[in-house]
Structure formats: C-alpha cells, structure tokens
Amino acid sequence: MTTLALPDVNQQFAAERIAQINRAADKQAGIDAQIADGKLRSLGNGRYLVTDPDSWDNGEVLTMNQGELLPEHGLDETTGQVALYTTTPAWHALGNVVPGGTTDIDKVLTLGGINFPVSRRPVLYQANPTDQPRIVPDQFVNIREDTNAALGVVGARYEVLQNRQGFEFLQDLVDDYDVTWESAGALRDGRKVFITMRLPQTVSVDVEGINDTIVPFIVALNSHDGSSLFQVVATPWRVECGNTERFSVRDALTRWGVRHTRNARDRIEEARRTLRLSVDYFDQFAAEEESLARTDLAIDEFHKVIGDLWATPDEDAPVRTRNKHAKRVEILTDLYDTNAARLGRTAYAAERAITEFADWKTAIRPTGSLRGNNLAARATAVMEGSADELKSKAHRRLLTLTHR
C-alpha cells in the first residue's frame, strides 16, 4: 500500500505556493533564519536545498529570482509557450486554463503543448572528425519532430508511445470516450508527458477527526527518453508541474506500468486488474484504512512490526549491519511520531510511516541516464513500484493487529 495524502492536497499545495510568491517580508533575513533553523541549506549561486520535512518542497531546490525564493515548475518552455492545459489555475499561474475542462483530445494536445510526434532515428558516430558517420547497431535516438530536439537514446526493441495514444489508453481504461480531461502537459523539454483525468469515486478515512478524503485522479505518465515505463497511477494529485508530478507518484493508491514495446497498447485488461478501478475496490480500501485508524499501536508494538519487516541482526553480526538497522529503527520511529501527532498512535499512522520510509528514506544509487540525479531516480523507483512488495507486506501485517 502507499502513502495517503492529506485532505484537499491540491488546494493546500496551491495555497502554500501563493503564500511563497506573495510574501513581502525581508526575504534575505527570512532565508537566513530558515538556514539557522535547519530548514534550508545554501548550495551557492542563489540556490537552496529545502530540508524541512513539514514543507511540500522538502528535498527540492529553490532558486532566488528577482528577490523571491521560488521553486521551479519544470514545465516545458522550448517552443516559447508553457506546456500546460488544466481545468484549475495552478500555483504558478501559467499554462492554458479551461474552467470545466474539455473532452476534445485534439484541443488538450494543443493547449497542453504536447501535440508533437516523436520518431526514432539511428545513432551515428565518427571515429575521427574527418570520417564518414557510422551507425551504432541497435541504438536509436528519439526525436521531437516539432523542435528536432533529441529526447533520449533507446534500444532496438523500444517502441514510441505517442502522446495521443496516452489519452486513448485512459479512455479505453475507464470505458469513457466522453471523459473531461483535468490536466495535460510536458516536463523536461518534452522528455516526460503527463495526462490527468478525474475518477467519480472517492476514498474517505473519517475516524475520530482524521477526516482524510482522497479524490482519486488517473494520471498517465509517458517518457520519451527511455528512462522509465509508461505509467498509469490512481492518485489524489492533479498534475500541473514538476512537483505535483512527483507527488502523484509518491501518493499513488495503485499503479501499473508497461515497457515501451509493440504490445503496450493492448494490455488494457491487465491495467484494469492491477489498478483495481472499481467502486468495490475503493470501498474495501477505505474500510481497511478506517480499521487501521481505529487500532491503537504502542511504540513497542510498532517496533515488533519493524522487526517482522526487517529482521533484527544477531549480536555477532558486523557492527556496520547492526548500526544500519539501529538507524533504520530510529528513522522509522521518528516518522511514526510525526504521523501520530496528527493521526494518533494507530496502525494507520504506522502504515504511513513505513510507506514514507520505503519511498523516500531508503538508500538509492542512480544509474544510466539518472546518474547523479538522486531525486529523479527516487521518483522513478517509486513510480515503478520498487517498494510495493514491502508496503503490501506492511499493510497485511498491520491488518492482523485490527483483529485483536
């Protein structure tokens, strides 16, 4: 299972963004105070890393821009226009807003700045500057045809999934060819494209004042650089920038992905089963979460759950192994205390703590095109469900405590 978002996450996120932009106090003094409090770390050249767990921007890099310390929206601007269509004005006040939305795919493709085809072309090289170019066997570069930009190098089996096909996949997925599109756009110069639709079902966890209401969106995430699968997630987030794209993956209720191969578009039924897009599923999910929220969990019991998920090393185990386990327990305990402050000391708070640890606190080693970009690598790992088995095991283990 995955982390549940707070109520009205889109509204809360937009409010924080607007507050950041409109803040009129002494900016540098405020920055210095945040650095002193350990909430910011200067990276030089007007760039700062957010180190505040209570901020939406925790882990993000902010940049000083005309006296304002602002996040980057990450949207594609290579054509001179911001690549975003949305039904709701975003915090950055960019893109094309269509109140109430539209069902017209062609209109969304145009307004979202993603009406460009992508084609594969052979990779060429020159052994020497004066030599004739040679073709690299089984290697291709994906080209964005409207700008001729190279988006990424892929292998021979890679099949381009065009942006329009992402819309059609979502239509087929929910059997609705008159769906209103919530948002669509491009990130990283068009290397990644997102499409969002809203589902009619909601998930509510309302136990003793918790009042977590989750409005699920279905988001398709398509990459053209070979870095990730074609993904579909059920999430409480409407994607409208780089951050919300990351949050949509982090807080996904369910997810499904497929490699860019010839039969990707034919796997609708598999996607339906994996995403569990049914009223019965959402009702069952809500019931389980409410059961966890009603189950008190003392810290000793939480540590027993940790021990079931990560075996405690023997006394004669290497010092490094024992220290690593002790550090893991310390981090998980802090996360549990943080979640319990709002949710109570319950199995529900424990599940959120374990999920947050699995997604964002474990070590990761970026490779390939993501080498050196820890945040992107971690977001990709979450998107591809690297910790899904652990989170499902934790959910099942915590459910056993509800039957005491």
C-alpha positions in Angstrom: 0.0 0.0 0.0 1.1 3.6 -0.5 1.0 6.8 1.5 -2.3 8.6 1.7 -2.4 12.3 1.0 -3.8 14.9 3.3 -7.3 16.3 2.6 -7.6 18.7 -0.3 -3.9 18.3 -1.2 -4.2 20.3 -4.4 -5.8 23.3 -2.6 -3.2 23.2 0.2 -0.3 22.9 -2.2 -1.6 25.9 -4.2 -2.1 28.0 -1.1 1.4 27.4 0.1 2.8 28.3 -3.4 0.8 31.5 -3.5 2.0 32.4 0.0 5.6 31.9 -1.1 5.2 34.1 -4.1 3.3 36.9 -2.3 5.4 37.1 0.8 6.5 40.7 1.3 8.9 40.5 4.3 12.6 40.8 4.2 13.5 37.9 2.0 17.1 37.5 2.8 16.5 37.8 6.6 13.9 35.1 6.2 16.3 32.9 4.3 19.0 33.4 6.9 16.5 32.4 9.6 15.5 29.3 7.8 19.1 28.3 7.3 19.7 28.9 11.0 16.7 26.7 11.8 18.0 23.9 9.6 15.1 24.3 7.1 17.3 25.5 4.2 20.9 24.7 3.0 22.7 27.1 0.7 24.0 25.4 -2.5 25.6 28.6 -3.8 24.7 30.8 -6.8 21.3 31.7 -5.3 20.2 28.0 -5.0 19.0 26.5 -1.8 18.0 22.9 -0.8 14.9 22.6 1.3 15.5 20.5 4.4 12.1 21.0 6.1 10.0 17.8 6.5 6.9 19.9 7.1 7.2 21.7 3.7 5.8 20.4 0.4 9.2 21.3 -1.0 11.3 19.1 1.3 14.2 17.8 -0.8 13.6 20.3 -3.6 16.0 23.0 -4.8 14.7 26.6 -4.8 16.3 29.5 -6.8 16.5 33.2 -6.0 14.6 35.0 -8.7 14.2 38.8 -8.6 14.3 38.8 -4.8 11.9 35.9 -4.4 13.0 32.3 -3.4 10.9 30.3 -5.8 10.5 26.6 -6.8 10.9 25.7 -10.5 7.7 24.5 -12.1 9.7 22.2 -14.5 7.2 22.7 -17.4 8.5 22.6 -21.0 9.0 26.1 -22.5 11.2 25.1 -25.5 8.5 26.4 -28.0 8.2 29.8 -26.3 4.9 28.7 -24.6 4.4 26.9 -21.3 3.3 23.3 -22.0 0.2 23.0 -19.7 -3.5 22.6 -20.0 -5.5 22.5 -16.8 -9.1 22.9 -15.6 -7.9 24.7 -12.4 -5.5 27.6 -12.1 -2.1 26.3 -10.8 0.0 28.0 -8.1 2.4 29.3 -10.8 -0.4 30.9 -12.8 1.0 29.5 -16.0 -0.5 27.5 -18.8 -3.9 27.4 -20.5 -6.8 27.2 -18.0 -10.1 25.9 -19.3 -12.7 26.1 -16.5 -14.8 23.0 -16.5 -12.4 21.3 -18.9 -12.9 19.8 -22.3 -13.5 16.4 -23.8 -11.6 17.2 -27.0 -8.3 15.4 -27.2 -7.0 17.5 -30.0 -7.7 20.7 -28.1 -6.0 19.3 -25.0 -3.0 18.2 -27.0 -2.6 21.7 -28.5 -3.3 23.7 -25.2 -1.1 21.3 -23.3 1.8 21.8 -25.7 2.1 18.1 -26.4 0.8 17.9 -29.9 4.2 16.8 -31.2 5.0 13.4 -32.6 8.2 11.5 -31.6 10.2 9.4 -34.1 13.2 7.1 -33.8 16.3 7.8 -35.8 19.6 5.8 -35.9 22.5 6.9 -33.7 25.6 8.0 -35.7 29.2 8.5 -34.7 32.5 9.5 -36.2 35.7 7.6 -35.2 37.6 10.6 -36.4 36.4 14.2 -37.3 37.1 13.6 -41.0 35.5 10.1 -41.2 32.1 9.4 -42.6 29.4 8.9 -39.9 28.7 5.3 -39.0 25.6 3.8 -37.5 25.6 2.4 -34.0 24.0 -1.0 -34.1 20.6 -1.4 -32.3 20.7 2.2 -30.9 18.3 4.9 -31.8 17.6 8.5 -30.7 14.1 9.7 -30.0 13.5 13.0 -31.8 10.8 15.5 -31.0 9.7 16.4 -34.5 8.4 19.9 -33.9 11.7 21.1 -32.5 14.1 18.4 -33.7 15.3 18.0 -30.1 17.0 14.8 -29.1 15.0 13.4 -26.2 17.0 10.3 -25.4 18.8 7.2 -26.7 16.9 3.9 -26.7 17.4 0.3 -27.8 16.1 -1.6 -30.8 13.1 -3.1 -29.0 11.9 0.3 -27.8 8.6 1.4 -29.4 7.5 5.1 -29.2 4.1 5.5 -27.5 2.8 8.8 -28.9 1.2 11.4 -26.7 -2.2 11.0 -28.3 -2.0 7.2 -27.5 -1.8 8.1 -23.8 -5.2 9.8 -24.0 -6.7 6.9 -25.9 -5.2 4.4 -23.3 -7.0 6.2 -20.5 -10.3 6.3 -22.5 -10.1 2.6 -23.0 -9.1 2.0 -19.4 -12.3 3.5 -18.0 -14.6 2.8 -21.0 -15.4 6.5 -21.2 -14.9 8.2 -24.6 -16.5 11.5 -23.4 -14.2 12.0 -20.4 -13.3 15.5 -19.3 -9.6 16.0 -19.1 -8.2 17.6 -15.9 -4.7 18.4 -17.0 -2.0 17.7 -19.6 1.5 19.0 -20.3 5.2 18.3 -20.7 8.2 18.4 -18.4 12.0 18.4 -19.0 11.8 19.8 -22.6 9.2 17.3 -23.6 11.0 14.2 -22.3 8.1 13.4 -20.0 4.4 14.0 -20.7 1.5 13.8 -18.2 -2.3 13.4 -18.7 -4.8 13.6 -15.9 -8.5 12.6 -15.6 -10.7 12.6 -12.6 -12.5 9.5 -11.2 -16.0 9.6 -9.8 -15.1 7.5 -6.7 -13.6 9.0 -3.5 -11.9 7.3 -0.5 -12.7 8.7 2.9 -11.0 7.8 6.2 -13.0 9.6 8.9 -12.2 8.1 12.3 -12.0 10.3 15.4 -11.5 13.5 13.5 -8.8 12.3 11.0 -11.1 13.2 8.0 -8.7 12.1 5.2 -10.7 12.4 2.0 -9.0 11.2 -1.1 -10.3 12.3 -4.5 -8.6 9.9 -7.0 -7.3 11.1 -10.3 -5.9 8.8 -13.0 -2.6 10.0 -14.3 -0.7 8.7 -17.3 3.0 9.4 -17.4 4.8 8.9 -20.6 8.6 9.3 -21.1 10.3 9.7 -24.4 13.9 9.5 -23.1 14.0 5.8 -22.3 14.3 6.5 -18.5 11.0 4.9 -17.3 8.0 2.8 -18.2 4.7 4.1 -19.5 2.9 4.5 -16.2 -0.7 4.9 -15.0 -1.4 5.7 -11.4 -4.5 6.3 -9.3 -3.6 9.3 -7.1 -5.1 12.2 -5.2 -3.0 14.7 -7.2 -3.9 16.7 -10.3 -0.6 17.1 -12.1 0.3 20.7 -13.0 4.0 21.0 -12.5 7.2 19.0 -11.7 6.4 18.8 -8.0 2.8 17.6 -8.4 4.0 15.0 -11.0 6.4 13.7 -8.3 3.6 13.8 -5.6 1.2 12.0 -7.9 3.6 9.0 -7.9 4.5 9.2 -4.3 0.9 9.1 -3.1 -0.5 6.7 -5.6 -3.2 4.4 -4.4 -2.4 1.9 -7.1 -0.1 1.9 -10.1 0.6 0.0 -13.3 3.4 0.2 -15.8 4.5 -1.3 -19.1 7.7 -1.0 -21.1 7.7 0.8 -24.4 7.2 -2.3 -26.6 5.0 -3.2 -29.5 2.1 -4.6 -27.5 1.9 -1.9 -24.8 -1.4 -0.5 -26.1 -3.0 -4.0 -26.0 -2.7 -4.5 -22.2 -5.8 -2.7 -21.1 -7.3 -5.6 -19.1 -4.0 -6.1 -17.3 -4.0 -2.4 -16.3 -7.6 -2.6 -15.1 -6.9 -5.6 -12.9 -3.7 -4.0 -11.4 -5.2 -0.6 -10.9 -8.4 -2.1 -9.4 -10.6 0.7 -10.8 -13.9 -0.3 -9.3 -16.2 1.1 -6.6 -15.9 -2.2 -4.7 -12.1 -1.7 -4.5 -12.3 1.8 -3.2 -14.9 0.8 -0.6 -12.8 -2.1 0.6 -9.7 0.1 0.6 -11.5 2.8 2.7 -12.8 0.1 5.2 -9.3 -1.3 5.7 -7.8 2.1 6.3 -10.5 3.0 8.8 -9.9 -0.3 10.6 -6.2 0.6 10.9 -7.1 4.1 12.1 -9.2 2.6 14.9 -6.4 0.3 16.1 -4.2 1.7 18.8 -0.5 0.9 18.4 2.1 1.4 21.2 5.7 2.1 20.2 6.8 -1.4 21.4 4.2 -3.0 19.0 5.4 -0.7 16.2 9.0 -1.9 16.8 7.7 -5.5 16.6 6.2 -4.7 13.2 9.6 -3.3 12.1 11.3 -6.5 13.3 8.9 -8.5 11.1 9.7 -6.4 8.0 13.4 -6.0 8.6 14.9 -8.8 10.7 17.0 -7.7 13.7 20.7 -8.6 13.2 22.2 -11.1 15.6 24.6 -9.9 18.3 27.6 -11.3 16.4 26.6 -9.5 13.1 29.0 -6.9 11.7 29.0 -3.6 13.5 28.0 -1.9 10.2 25.0 -4.2 9.9 23.8 -3.5 13.4 24.3 0.2 13.1 22.4 0.3 9.9 19.4 -1.5 11.5 19.5 0.8 14.5 19.5 3.9 12.2 16.5 2.4 10.3 14.6 1.9 13.6 15.4 5.4 14.7 14.2 6.9 11.4 11.0 4.9 11.4 10.3 5.8 15.0 10.7 9.5 14.2 8.3 9.1 11.2 5.8 7.3 13.3 5.9 10.0 16.0 5.4 12.7 13.3 2.4 10.9 11.7 1.0 10.0 15.2 0.9 13.7 16.1 -2.0 14.2 13.7 -3.4 10.7 13.3 -3.0 9.3 16.8 -0.8 6.4 17.8 -2.5 4.0 15.5 -1.8 1.3 12.9 -2.8 3.9 10.3 0.0 6.2 11.4 2.3 3.3 11.3 1.5 2.4 7.7 2.1 6.0 6.6 5.4 6.0 8.4 6.6 2.7 6.8 5.4 3.9 3.4 7.2 7.2 3.7 10.4 5.4 4.7 10.2 2.9 1.9 9.6 5.6 -0.7 11.8 8.4 0.5 14.2 7.4 3.2 16.0 4.3 1.8 19.3 4.4 0.0 19.3 4.6 -3.8 22.0 4.5 -6.4 21.1 6.3 -9.6 22.3 4.6 -12.8 22.1 5.2 -16.5 20.6 8.5 -17.6 19.6 9.2 -14.0 23.2 9.0 -12.7 23.8 12.0 -10.4 20.1 12.9 -10.1 19.0 11.3 -6.8 15.6 12.9 -6.7 14.6 11.9 -10.2 16.0 8.4 -9.6 14.0 8.1 -6.4 10.8 9.3 -8.1 11.3 6.8 -10.9 11.8 4.0 -8.3 8.6 5.0 -6.6 6.8 5.2 -10.0 8.0 1.7 -10.9 6.8 0.3 -7.6 10.2 -0.8 -6.3 9.0 -1.0 -2.7 5.4 -2.2 -3.5 6.0 -5.7 -2.1 7.3 -4.2 1.2 4.4 -1.8 1.5 1.9 -4.6 0.8 3.5 -6.8 3.4 3.4 -4.0 6.0 -0.3 -3.4 5.2 -1.1 -7.1 5.7 0.9 -7.2 8.9 -0.8 -4.2 10.3 -4.2 -5.5 9.4 -3.6 -8.5 11.6 -3.5 -6.2 14.6 -7.0 -5.0 13.9 -8.4 -8.4 14.8 -7.0 -8.5 18.4 
